[in-house]
Amino acid sequence: MRWLVAALLLWAVRPAAAAPVEGVRPVPLGTLDGRGQPADPRVSPDATAVGFEFLGAGGETLEVYWLPFDREGAEPRPVVPIRSADPFSLRPDAARPVSEGLSWGPPKRGRARAVVAATRRAATRGPGQNNFDLFLAEPGRRGFLTEHPANDAQPAVSPDGSLVAFVSGRTGQGDLYLYRFFAQGPTVVRLTREPAGSELYPAWSPDGRRLAYVAHLGGQDHVVVVDGVAGDAPAFRDVTPERRGSCLAPSFSPDGRWIAFYAREPASRRADLFAVPVAGGTARLLLEGGLPETRGGPRWLPDAAGLVVVRDDAARRNPLVRVAVDGGAVEVLETGTELNADPWVADLPAGWTVFWTAQGASGDVQKRWRRIYRGRLPRWERAR
């Protein structure tokens, strides 16, 4: 009997499997290299560009850039253009608009579309200092979608590009609104109306019929799904009624069956990764101790079989891991980089490719600046 107990204990604490990421290399950022910290890389739906946030070296500027894949030596370009600059300024980088929270939309005329939250004037980064509105960048059009004294932020473009869900402080709390590109009536409509709470982190289902978000009420967070979000009578469902504590940004699986999210128990700083069926049911624990993304929810694999996230593991310098939605062992993805963050998986012609940020490669001497890396995911030898 003792040998059986020992065997079960060994199985419970078995080390995670490991697989090397192929062709790991940094993404050249041209004149931005060595001038600040990139974060939150996101590949456009048409797989032609990668967008990212860039925090300037002094910590006062924060901008969203996009970099095309199809032009060798291309320079990253800011999503929000610099309208005017003082050529005699001793600190030209400090006189730029602040932008954040990139959300890609479906391509238009064969080119990527993007919505961000941005300031209308040159500004410096800092809490409570700036007013944000939604800014659209697409072929033939660059300009603000909203204008309000309260902040509009966390944009999420619907899969068909007709709607933008966003968080606004217009009522004094965080409420969800919809910007409607082809509306017959008002272009901006309010979606949530909880007077004693706030709603954050909107995320669309792949078919655009549902929206998930985190509802904060009475010191507790819950993941809520809105069915028929674009209709006249949207229905709201709490899919995590048993949760206690805080929840972070949700994300739908590519097949629309699951919602992944991080959660913290009361009085705990550890973030655990969960997945809950969209149709309802018990949330499934996938990973204990993860590092949530800078923006948005956990990153799914294109076939919805699992996710690529970062494990909070100081001994291994926060490795990327691959986690199956149906449970099983966690697989460490060997990248040769340290202090990893913000993975994003894209289905490129060369195969599934993961983008992420890291402080540098294991043997690098200079690790002052973070960089964006990319590499091909190895084949996953497991059954669905």
Secondary structure, 3 states (H helix, E strand, C coil): CHHHHHHHHHHHCCCCEEEECEEEEECCCHHHCCCEEEEEEEECCCCCEEEEEEEECCCCCEEEEEEECCCCCCCCEECCCCCCCCCCCCCHHHCECCEEEEEEEEEECCEEEEEEEECCCCECCCCCCCCCEEEEEECCEEEECCCCCCCEEEEEECCCCCEEEEEECCCCCCEEEEEECCCCCCCEEECCCCCCEEEEEEEECCCCCEEEEEEEECCEEEEEEEECCCCCCCEEEECCCCCCCEECCCEECCCCCEEEEEEECCCCCCEEEEEEECCCCCCEEEEEEECCCCCCCCEECCCCCEEEEEECCHHHCCCEEEEECCCCCCEEEECCEECCEEEEEEEECCEEEEEEEECEECCCCCCCCCEEEEEECCCCCCCC
